Amino acid sequence: MTKTTWLRPNLLGDLRAEADAKMLQRAFLETSDYRTLIETSDKVVVVGRRGTGKSALSLSLLKYWERVKTTQAIELAPEEHQIISVRPVIALFGTTFSMVRAGSKLLWRYALMMELATLLLRQKYSDNHPLLREHASRWTRFGPTVFDRVRCILRMATEQASTAEERIGNLPILLDLTKIEQALTESWEGDNTLAVLLFDRLDEGYQPDNVGVGFVDGLVQAAIDVKTRFPFARPVVFLRDNIFRAVEKLDPDYSRNIEGHVLRIHWSESALFDFATKRLKVAFDLREESSQRIWNTCTADDLKDFSGFVKCLQQTLYRPRDLLSLLNDSFYVAAGQEQRTHIAVADILATAQHISDHRLSDLQKEYDAIIPGLGAYMSVFRGHDPERPVQEIADAIECLLIGGSEDSRVQQDFLILEDTKSAVRSLYSVGFVGVRDTTSGKFVFCHDGRAPDREFTVGDRVLVHPCYWMALNCTRDHLTSQEAEDIYDEYDIEVSSETPTIRRAKISALIAQLDAIPLGSEGDAQFEQWCYKAIRICFAKGLRNVELKANKLARQRRDVVATNFGERNVWRRIYEDYQARQVVFEIKNYEGISAADYQQVISYLSGEYGRIAFIVTRDDSVDLRAHRDVEWVRDIHAEHRKLIIKLTGKYFTSLLYKLRNPERHEDVDDALHKILDTYVRLYLAGQTKGEAAEAKHRQRKERRALMRAKKAAAEESVSAMKFEVSK
């Protein structure tokens, strides 16, 4: 190899970029799957996992068919915004899978025939069928891409119908499907041209709901119909594995209509070996022809020969993209550290470690704002076997929850999730762990940041995603090719910044419990327990060791007591101003506070309990009433220098609602600051909020009256001056 190999080789990148397209053209490996698609016409759907080369295959097939004189080929690959813009229109067919599939199939059948008609009219003018020309002309006017045209034609064809059923029923008539099919067959008769339509990147903007899956299933069904009805047509649909599995799951006619038309992309170890060495040959401008010689030229020590290549593969998921990423970075490490022109096992392991560390760090950064406890939950897997029973994981997380966290955001997350199974479900929802499917025996991963659609049982087994094994120092560091093939880890949708539904569901459930608690003695215990949970969650940032009935055997039995370390924000203010190391919450499951209630709480305040306490009632508002509550609070403060603050169950529900989004955890402190300010500025001065509002209103009126008087005086003065000047 020449000295230029010290530069980072361009082994991996966007295949649609000019430089990488050239690399693909020079180094593309004609696999058996590629030859099958060229030489046979019975495979309409091509399925592959992420990183298995679907786009590279589509692009290479397009280049091949463009060189064949008797073939016209086009690639139909949508952008994300095009799929997103089509969704609302497709929803006109309803929300059930069967309805969306039925309408989409008709729509796609028309779209495919219009693309065929457009190709036909490009090469010859058809006088025999003006209907075909009319439809094709309108079709091309609707936009530059097939997805723009689909959206426009569907809106036009459904604007008169009022129901989804009516829209589906009218579609074949309004679009002249039968007449167009006949016209297309007759116009193409005697022409030996093959029309190839390649659909790629359908995962752009895809969502795994009835609309998303039905839309794709309609395309698949229409493509199979067109291939069957028109011998001159060759549609090929490239689907990612997760989308195809959704179609397989929801379509009741899958085995009859789709299964026989599917080609699944598979990479064997030997095929990946040839794939990698062909890339290396082009990147390093090598003259060797044998794959093993090329590999040995670029490697050293134990990495040589096919057995060394297998060691390299074990640090990947046996996919071309993973392999190229690993090799690319390994050569970069070797060239940067020692300016070596070959790589060794140490470079592969160092690169794999770096990639794993980077991915784990990215995962934590991605979800830190919405799952603050994620890093802590993942720590229970460090140094262990990556595959473990779910009960064992739950027990480890239980110890973690009991121990708590010094980080207030993490502690709050612990308290919200509350049970270990919810923590495991959070790890599953972000793709950190997968669960073994009892039917197939394969591990299934979820990567969309939402709550999984299944509950975990005692017999379940979970597996940490292999890309995190090295970062966590797991006792296993590689997969076999069969294990890698058996991992379903596709993304269902783009990761979003929305709060995961696990957290929302937990908080919403706690909020809903309040309305079910009866007032009075019947619901005392329930309301105390509810307040205990709410206090722990809302004030996790400043309070620790929150206990319910902490001194139940004492004469003065305080309902809820928490330790205030005075570390930050509002709780530091409370400690500095009122010396409350132990904060008391007295729980009253009724509306209205009596003078006796205030006296009871006053008796609690001495020593470590400082000069402030909280009473939690079932009132609608935290505001104090005039001529009663305000006078009691003011007199207690004047006589005892102690402050009793009223809170309510509804006040806590408002705080909990804010905490559905973890990024708003500061709002709780701000809300409590405002209440303290209200007591200091208004109530201790003998005013209510209503009286303060009236006073502000009077002041505004007085200011406006003064301004009007000044303006009138100024105008009168100007008028007088003008009069003097006129004289």
C-alpha positions in Angstrom: 0.0 0.0 0.0 1.1 3.6 -0.6 1.6 6.3 1.9 -1.8 7.7 1.1 -3.3 4.9 3.1 -2.4 6.9 6.2 -5.3 9.1 5.5 -8.7 8.1 6.8 -10.1 5.8 4.1 -13.6 6.7 2.7 -15.1 3.3 3.5 -18.5 4.6 4.9 -20.8 7.5 4.2 -23.9 8.7 2.5 -24.3 6.5 -0.6 -26.2 9.3 -2.3 -23.3 11.7 -1.9 -21.2 11.9 -5.1 -18.0 10.5 -3.7 -19.6 7.6 -2.0 -21.8 6.8 -5.0 -18.5 6.5 -7.0 -17.2 4.1 -4.3 -20.4 2.1 -4.5 -20.2 1.9 -8.3 -16.6 0.7 -8.1 -16.9 -1.6 -5.1 -20.4 -2.9 -5.3 -20.6 -6.6 -4.5 -23.1 -8.5 -6.7 -24.6 -10.7 -4.1 -27.1 -13.6 -4.8 -29.9 -11.3 -3.8 -28.8 -8.7 -6.4 -28.7 -11.4 -9.1 -32.1 -12.8 -8.1 -33.7 -9.4 -8.5 -32.1 -9.0 -12.0 -32.8 -12.5 -13.3 -36.3 -13.2 -11.9 -39.4 -11.2 -11.6 -41.3 -13.0 -8.8 -39.9 -10.9 -5.9 -41.7 -7.7 -5.4 -40.8 -6.9 -1.7 -37.2 -6.7 -0.6 -36.9 -6.8 3.2 -33.8 -5.9 5.2 -32.7 -4.7 8.7 -31.1 -1.3 9.2 -27.6 -1.2 7.7 -28.0 -4.2 5.4 -27.6 -2.2 2.2 -31.2 -1.8 0.9 -30.5 1.7 -0.5 -27.2 0.5 -2.0 -29.0 -2.4 -3.7 -31.8 -0.1 -5.0 -29.2 2.4 -6.4 -27.2 -0.4 -8.1 -30.3 -1.9 -9.6 -31.3 1.5 -11.0 -27.8 1.9 -12.5 -28.0 -1.6 -14.0 -31.4 -1.2 -15.6 -30.5 2.3 -16.9 -27.8 0.6 -19.0 -30.3 -1.9 -20.5 -31.8 -0.4 -23.7 -35.1 -2.2 -23.5 -35.7 -1.1 -19.9 -37.0 2.1 -18.4 -36.3 2.5 -14.7 -37.1 5.1 -12.1 -36.6 5.3 -8.4 -39.4 6.6 -6.2 -37.9 7.6 -2.8 -39.8 10.0 -0.7 -38.5 12.7 1.7 -39.7 12.7 5.3 -41.9 15.7 4.8 -43.7 14.1 1.8 -44.7 11.0 3.9 -45.8 13.3 6.8 -47.9 15.4 4.4 -49.6 12.3 2.9 -50.7 10.9 6.4 -53.6 13.4 7.0 -55.0 12.6 3.5 -54.7 8.9 3.9 -56.6 9.3 7.2 -59.6 10.2 5.1 -60.0 6.4 4.6 -60.6 6.1 8.4 -58.4 4.9 11.3 -58.8 1.1 11.1 -56.1 -0.9 9.4 -58.5 -2.7 7.0 -60.1 0.6 5.8 -56.7 2.4 5.3 -55.3 -0.7 3.5 -58.3 -0.9 1.2 -58.2 2.8 0.2 -54.4 2.9 -0.1 -54.4 -0.2 -2.3 -56.8 1.5 -4.8 -54.8 4.8 -4.6 -51.5 3.1 -5.2 -52.8 1.0 -8.0 -53.8 4.2 -9.8 -50.5 5.8 -8.9 -48.4 2.9 -10.3 -50.5 2.8 -13.5 -50.0 6.5 -13.9 -46.2 6.2 -13.6 -46.3 3.4 -16.2 -48.4 5.6 -18.5 -46.0 8.4 -18.1 -43.1 6.2 -19.1 -45.1 4.9 -22.0 -45.9 8.3 -23.3 -42.3 9.4 -23.1 -41.2 6.9 -25.7 -44.3 6.9 -28.0 -47.4 8.9 -28.6 -50.6 6.9 -28.2 -53.4 8.1 -30.5 -55.6 5.1 -29.5 -56.3 6.1 -25.9 -56.9 9.8 -25.2 -58.2 8.8 -21.7 -54.6 7.6 -20.9 -53.1 10.8 -22.1 -55.7 12.9 -20.2 -55.0 11.1 -16.9 -51.2 11.0 -17.3 -51.2 14.8 -18.2 -53.2 15.6 -15.1 -51.1 13.3 -13.0 -47.8 15.0 -13.9 -49.3 18.4 -13.2 -50.0 17.5 -9.6 -46.4 17.7 -8.5 -42.8 16.7 -9.2 -42.9 13.4 -7.2 -45.3 10.4 -6.9 -46.0 11.3 -3.3 -47.0 14.8 -4.1 -49.2 13.5 -6.8 -50.8 10.9 -4.6 -51.7 13.6 -2.0 -53.3 15.9 -4.6 -55.2 13.2 -6.5 -56.6 11.8 -3.3 -57.9 15.2 -2.1 -59.5 15.8 -5.5 -61.1 12.3 -5.6 -62.5 12.4 -2.1 -63.7 16.0 -1.6 -67.3 15.1 -2.5 -67.7 12.1 -0.1 -68.6 12.6 3.5 -67.7 9.2 5.0 -64.6 6.9 4.7 -66.7 4.1 3.3 -68.1 6.4 0.6 -64.6 7.6 -0.3 -63.3 4.1 -0.8 -66.3 3.0 -2.8 -66.1 6.0 -5.1 -62.4 5.8 -5.7 -62.4 3.2 -8.5 -65.1 5.0 -10.4 -63.7 8.5 -10.0 -60.2 7.3 -11.1 -61.4 5.1 -14.0 -59.3 2.2 -12.7 -60.8 -0.4 -15.0 -60.6 1.7 -18.1 -57.1 2.8 -17.4 -56.0 -0.8 -16.9 -57.4 -1.8 -20.2 -56.0 1.2 -22.0 -52.5 0.6 -20.6 -52.5 -3.0 -21.6 -53.6 -2.2 -25.1 -51.1 0.7 -25.5 -48.2 -1.4 -24.3 -49.1 -4.4 -26.5 -46.3 -5.2 -28.9 -43.7 -3.2 -27.0 -40.9 -5.2 -25.5 -39.9 -2.4 -23.1 -39.7 -3.3 -19.4 -40.8 -0.7 -16.9 -39.1 -0.9 -13.5 -40.4 1.1 -10.5 -38.1 1.1 -7.4 -39.6 2.2 -4.1 -37.0 3.0 -1.4 -36.8 4.9 1.9 -40.4 4.3 2.8 -39.3 4.5 6.5 -38.9 8.3 6.1 -41.6 9.8 8.3 -43.1 6.4 9.0 -45.2 5.8 12.1 -46.2 2.3 13.3 -49.9 2.9 13.6 -52.9 1.8 11.6 -52.5 4.6 9.1 -48.8 4.2 8.6 -48.9 0.4 8.3 -52.1 0.4 6.2 -50.5 3.0 3.8 -47.4 0.8 3.2 -49.5 -2.4 3.0 -51.7 -0.8 0.3 -48.5 0.0 -1.7 -47.2 -3.6 -1.3 -50.6 -5.1 -2.4 -50.9 -2.7 -5.3 -47.3 -3.5 -6.5 -48.1 -7.2 -6.5 -51.3 -6.6 -8.4 -49.5 -4.5 -11.0 -46.8 -7.0 -11.5 -49.4 -9.7 -11.9 -51.6 -7.8 -14.3 -48.9 -6.2 -16.5 -46.1 -8.4 -17.7 -44.2 -5.3 -18.8 -44.1 -3.8 -15.3 -41.6 -4.6 -12.6 -42.3 -2.8 -9.3 -39.8 -3.5 -6.4 -40.6 -2.2 -2.9 -37.7 -2.0 -0.4 -38.9 -2.2 3.2 -37.1 -2.1 6.5 -37.6 -5.1 8.7 -39.8 -3.4 11.4 -42.2 -2.0 8.8 -42.5 -5.4 7.1 -43.1 -7.2 10.4 -45.9 -4.7 11.1 -47.5 -5.5 7.8 -47.1 -9.3 8.4 -48.7 -8.9 11.8 -51.7 -6.8 10.8 -52.5 -8.1 7.3 -54.8 -11.2 7.6 -54.1 -12.1 4.0 -50.3 -11.9 4.3 -49.6 -15.6 3.7 -51.8 -15.8 0.7 -51.1 -12.5 -1.0 -47.6 -11.3 0.0 -45.4 -14.1 1.5 -44.4 -15.7 -1.9 -43.3 -12.3 -3.3 -40.8 -11.5 -0.5 -37.0 -11.5 -0.7 -35.2 -11.1 2.6 -31.6 -9.7 2.4 -29.2 -12.0 4.2 -25.4 -11.6 4.7 -23.3 -14.6 5.4 -19.8 -14.3 6.9 -18.2 -15.2 3.6 -20.4 -12.6 1.7 -19.4 -9.9 4.3 -15.8 -10.9 3.8 -16.0 -10.4 0.1 -17.9 -7.1 0.7 -15.3 -5.7 3.0 -12.3 -6.7 1.0 -13.8 -5.2 -2.2 -14.2 -1.9 -0.4 -10.6 -2.2 0.9 -9.2 -2.9 -2.5 -10.8 0.3 -4.0 -10.0 2.5 -0.9 -6.3 1.5 -0.9 -5.9 0.9 -4.6 -4.7 -2.6 -4.2 -3.8 -5.0 -7.1 -4.6 -8.3 -5.3 -7.6 -10.2 -6.5 -8.1 -12.8 -3.8 -10.2 -11.6 -0.9 -7.9 -13.3 1.6 -4.8 -11.6 0.1 -6.5 -8.2 0.2 -7.5 -8.8 3.9 -4.0 -10.0 4.9 -2.4 -7.0 3.2 -4.5 -4.6 5.4 -4.2 -6.6 8.7 -1.6 -7.9 11.1 -1.1 -10.6 13.7 -4.3 -12.4 14.8 -6.5 -10.4 12.5 -5.1 -12.1 9.4 -7.0 -14.7 7.4 -10.7 -15.4 7.5 -10.6 -16.4 11.2 -9.3 -12.9 12.0 -12.1 -11.4 10.0 -14.6 -13.4 12.0 -13.1 -11.8 15.2 -13.7 -8.4 13.6 -17.3 -9.4 12.7 -18.0 -10.4 16.3 -17.8 -6.7 17.3 -20.7 -5.9 14.9 -24.3 -7.0 14.3 -23.2 -8.7 11.0 -24.4 -5.9 8.9 -22.4 -4.1 6.2 -22.9 -0.6 7.7 -21.6 -1.8 11.2 -18.7 -3.5 9.6 -17.6 -0.5 7.5 -18.0 1.8 10.5 -15.7 -0.5 12.6 -13.1 -0.9 9.8 -13.1 2.8 8.9 -12.5 4.0 12.5 -9.9 1.2 13.1 -7.8 2.3 10.2 -8.1 5.9 11.5 -6.9 4.8 14.9 -3.9 2.8 13.5 -2.9 5.7 11.2 -3.3 8.4 13.9 -1.4 6.6 16.7 1.5 4.9 14.9 1.0 5.8 11.3 0.5 2.2 10.5 -1.0 1.1 7.2 -2.6 -2.0 8.6 -4.9 -2.8 11.6 -4.6 -5.4 14.3 -7.0 -6.9 16.9 -6.1 -4.2 19.4 -7.3 -1.5 16.9 -10.5 -3.3 16.4 -11.1 -3.7 20.1 -10.2 -0.1 20.9 -12.5 1.1 18.2 -15.3 -1.2 19.3 -14.9 0.1 22.9 -15.0 3.7 21.7 -18.1 3.1 19.6 -19.8 1.3 22.5 -18.9 4.1 24.9 -20.0 6.7 22.5 -23.4 5.0 21.9 -24.1 4.6 25.6 -23.2 8.2 26.2 -25.5 9.3 23.3 -28.3 7.2 24.7 -28.0 8.9 28.1 -27.8 12.4 26.6 -30.8 11.6 24.3 -33.0 10.8 27.2 -31.5 12.6 30.2 -34.1 15.3 30.0 -37.1 12.9 29.9 -35.8 9.9 31.9 -33.5 11.4 34.5 -32.9 8.1 36.2 -31.8 6.3 33.0 -28.1 6.3 33.9 -28.8 4.9 37.3 -31.0 2.1 35.9 -28.4 1.1 33.4 -25.7 0.9 36.1 -27.3 -2.4 37.4 -26.1 -4.1 34.3 -22.5 -3.1 34.6 -20.1 -6.1 34.9 -22.9 -8.7 34.5 -24.1 -11.1 31.9 -26.1 -9.0 29.3 -28.8 -11.7 29.2 -30.6 -12.1 32.6 -34.1 -13.0 33.9 -36.3 -9.9 34.3 -36.9 -10.8 38.0 -33.2 -10.6 38.6 -33.0 -7.1 37.0 -36.1 -6.0 39.0 -34.5 -7.1 42.3 -31.3 -5.1 41.5 -33.3 -2.0 40.6 -35.3 -2.5 43.8 -32.1 -2.1 45.8 -31.3 1.0 43.7 -34.7 2.6 44.5 -34.4 1.9 48.2 -31.0 3.4 48.3 -32.2 6.6 46.6 -30.0 9.1 44.8 -28.2 12.3 45.7 -29.3 13.8 42.4 -32.8 15.3 43.1 -34.0 14.8 39.5 -33.0 11.2 39.6 -34.6 10.7 43.0 -37.8 12.3 41.7 -37.8 9.8 38.8 -37.3 7.0 41.2 -40.4 8.1 43.2 -42.6 8.6 40.1 -41.8 5.2 38.6 -42.1 3.7 42.1 -42.1 0.1 41.1 -39.2 -1.9 39.5 -41.2 -3.2 36.5 -41.8 0.4 35.4 -38.1 1.0 35.5 -37.5 -2.1 33.3 -40.2 -1.0 30.9 -38.4 2.4 30.6 -35.2 0.6 29.7 -37.1 -1.3 27.1 -38.8 1.7 25.7 -35.5 3.4 24.8 -34.0 0.3 23.2 -31.5 -0.4 26.0 -32.8 -3.9 26.6 -34.8 -6.3 24.5 -37.2 -9.0 25.7 -37.3 -12.5 24.4 -40.4 -13.2 22.2 -42.0 -16.4 23.5 -43.2 -17.4 20.1 -40.1 -16.9 17.9 -37.5 -17.1 20.7 -35.8 -13.9 19.3 -35.1 -10.8 21.3 -37.2 -7.8 20.3 -36.1 -4.2 20.9 -38.1 -1.0 21.0 -36.3 2.3 20.1 -39.0 5.0 20.0 -38.9 6.3 23.6 -42.5 5.4 24.3 -44.0 2.9 26.7 -43.9 -0.7 25.3 -47.1 -2.3 24.4 -46.5 -5.3 26.7 -46.1 -6.1 30.4 -43.2 -8.0 31.7 -43.8 -11.3 33.5 -41.6 -13.3 35.9 -40.6 -15.8 33.2 -39.3 -13.1 30.8 -35.6 -12.8 29.9 -34.1 -9.5 28.8 -30.9 -8.8 26.8 -28.9 -5.6 26.9 -28.5 -4.3 23.3 -25.1 -5.6 22.1 -23.8 -2.2 21.1 -23.6 -1.3 24.8 -21.9 -4.5 26.1 -18.3 -3.2 25.9 -19.2 0.2 27.5 -20.8 -1.7 30.4 -18.0 -4.2 30.7 -20.4 -7.1 30.3 -19.1 -10.6 30.8 -19.9 -11.4 27.1 -18.3 -9.2 24.4 -19.6 -10.6 21.1 -22.5 -12.4 19.3 -22.5 -15.3 16.9 -23.8 -14.6 13.4 -27.1 -16.5 14.2 -27.6 -14.5 17.4 -27.0 -11.2 15.5 -29.5 -12.3 12.8 -32.1 -13.1 15.5 -32.1 -9.6 17.0 -35.0 -7.4 16.0 -33.8 -3.9 16.8 -35.4 -1.6 14.2 -36.6 1.9 15.0 -40.3 2.3 14.8 -40.3 6.1 14.7 -37.9 9.0 15.0 -36.9 9.6 18.6 -38.8 12.6 19.9 -38.5 14.9 22.8 -41.9 14.1 24.2 -42.1 12.8 27.7 -42.3 9.0 27.8 -45.8 7.8 28.4 -44.6 5.7 31.4 -43.9 8.8 33.4 -47.1 10.6 32.2 -49.2 7.6 32.9 -47.8 7.2 36.5 -48.4 10.9 37.3 -51.8 10.9 35.7 -52.9 7.9 37.6 -51.8 9.5 40.9 -53.7 12.7 40.0 -56.8 10.7 39.2 -56.7 8.9 42.6 -57.4 12.2 44.4 -61.0 12.5 43.1 -61.8 9.0 44.2 -60.9 9.7 47.8 -64.0 10.5 49.9 -64.0 13.5 52.3 -64.0 13.0 56.0 -62.9 10.2 58.3 -63.8 7.5 55.7 -61.0 8.7 53.4 -58.5 9.9 56.0 -55.9 7.1 55.5 -56.2 7.2 51.7 -55.7 11.0 51.6 -52.7 10.8 54.0 -51.1 8.1 51.8 -51.9 10.2 48.7 -50.3 13.3 50.2 -47.3 11.3 51.3 -46.7 10.2 47.7 -47.3 13.7 46.3 -44.9 15.3 48.8 -42.2 12.9 48.0 -42.4 13.5 44.3 -43.0 17.2 44.2 -40.4 18.1 46.8 -37.8 15.5 45.9 -35.5 18.3 45.0 -35.1 19.6 48.6 -36.6 17.1 51.0 -35.2 13.7 52.0 -36.3 10.8 54.2 -40.0 11.6 53.9 -42.0 9.5 56.3 -45.7 9.0 57.0 -46.6 8.9 60.7 -42.9 9.0 61.6 -43.6 9.3 65.4 -46.9 7.4 65.5 -46.4 6.4 69.2 -45.7 9.9 70.5 -48.2 12.2 72.0 -47.7 14.7 69.2 -48.2 12.6 66.1 -47.2 14.5 63.0 -48.7 13.1 59.8 -45.8 13.6 57.3 -42.3 14.6 58.2 -39.3 15.2 55.9 -35.7 16.2 56.4 -34.7 19.6 54.9 -31.0 19.8 54.1 -31.4 23.4 52.9 -29.2 22.7 49.9 -30.9 24.8 47.3 -33.7 27.1 46.2 -36.9 27.4 48.2 -35.9 24.9 50.9 -32.7 26.8 51.6 -34.9 29.8 52.1 -37.1 27.9 54.5 -34.2 26.7 56.5 -32.4 30.0 56.7 -35.6 32.0 57.5 -37.4 29.6 59.7 -34.7 27.1 60.9 -36.8 24.1 59.9 -34.6 21.1 59.6 -37.6 18.7 60.0 -40.5 19.9 57.9 -44.1 19.0 59.1 -47.1 18.5 56.8 -50.4 18.1 58.7 -53.0 16.3 56.6 -56.7 17.3 56.9 -59.2 15.4 54.7 -61.8 18.1 54.8 -62.5 21.6 53.6 -61.8 24.6 55.8 -59.2 25.0 58.6 -60.4 25.7 62.2 -58.5 27.7 64.9 -58.0 24.3 66.6 -56.2 23.0 63.6 -53.8 25.9 63.7 -53.2 25.5 67.4 -52.5 21.8 66.9 -49.8 22.5 64.3 -48.2 25.3 66.5 -47.6 22.7 69.2 -45.4 20.7 66.7 -43.0 23.5 66.1 -40.0 23.5 68.3 -36.4 22.6 68.1 -35.5 20.9 64.8 -39.0 21.5 63.5 -38.3 25.2 63.3 -41.0 27.9 62.9 -42.9 26.9 59.8 -45.3 24.0 58.9 -47.8 23.1 56.2 -51.5 22.1 56.5 -52.8 20.2 53.5 -56.6 20.3 53.1 -59.3 19.4 50.5 -60.1 23.1 49.8 -60.3 24.2 46.2 -57.8 27.0 46.6 -54.7 27.7 48.7 -55.9 31.3 49.2 -56.8 32.3 52.7 -60.2 33.7 53.6 -60.6 37.2 55.0 -61.7 37.9 58.6 -60.8 34.3 59.6 -57.8 32.5 58.1 -55.8 35.7 57.5 -56.3 37.0 61.0 -55.3 33.6 62.5 -52.1 33.4 60.5 -51.2 37.0 61.3 -51.9 36.6 65.0 -49.9 33.3 65.2 -46.9 34.9 63.5 -47.1 38.1 65.7 -47.4 36.1 68.9 -45.3 33.0 68.3 -43.1 34.1 65.3 -44.3 30.9 63.5 -45.8 30.6 60.1 -48.5 28.1 59.1 -49.0 27.7 55.4 -52.1 26.2 53.8 -51.8 23.8 50.8 -54.4 21.7 49.2 -54.7 18.4 47.3 -55.6 20.3 44.2 -52.5 22.4 44.6 -50.4 19.2 44.6 -52.2 18.0 41.4 -51.2 21.2 39.7 -47.6 20.6 40.7 -47.7 17.0 39.6 -49.2 18.0 36.2 -46.1 20.2 35.7 -43.8 17.3 36.6 -45.2 15.2 33.7 -42.4 16.9 31.8 -39.1 16.5 33.8 -37.7 19.6 32.3 -40.2 21.6 34.4 -39.0 20.4 37.8 -37.9 24.0 38.7 -41.6 25.1 38.4 -42.3 23.4 41.8 -39.8 25.5 43.7 -41.0 28.6 41.9 -44.6 27.9 42.9 -43.7 27.5 46.5 -41.6 30.7 46.5 -44.7 32.5 45.3 -46.8 31.2 48.2 -44.1 32.2 50.7 -44.0 35.7 49.1 -47.8 36.0 49.3 -47.8 35.2 53.1 -45.0 37.6 53.8 -46.3 40.5 51.6 -50.0 40.1 52.1 -51.3 37.8 54.8 -49.0 38.9 57.5 -49.9 42.4 56.7 -53.6 41.5 57.2 -54.6 41.5 53.5 -56.1 38.9 51.3 -55.3 38.4 47.6 -58.7 39.9 46.7 -58.1 43.0 48.8 -54.6 43.3 47.3 -56.1 43.0 43.8 -58.7 45.7 44.7 -56.0 48.0 46.0 -54.0 47.6 42.8 -57.1 48.3 40.8 -57.7 51.5 42.8 -54.1 52.5 42.3 -54.3 52.0 38.6 -57.5 54.0 38.4 -55.9 56.8 40.5 -52.8 56.8 38.2 -55.0 56.9 35.1 -57.1 59.8 36.5 -53.9 61.7 37.4 -52.5 61.2 33.9 -55.8 62.4 32.4 -55.7 65.5 34.6 -52.1 66.2 33.6 -52.9 65.8 29.9 -55.9 68.1 30.2 -53.8 70.7 32.0 -51.2 70.5 29.3 -53.7 70.8 26.5 -55.3 73.9 28.3 -51.8 75.4 28.6 -51.1 74.9 24.9 -54.5 76.4 24.0 -53.7 79.5 26.1 -50.3 79.9 24.4 -51.9 79.6 20.9 -54.4 82.3 21.9 -51.7 84.7 23.1 -49.8 84.1 19.9 -52.9 84.8 17.7 -53.4 88.1 19.5 
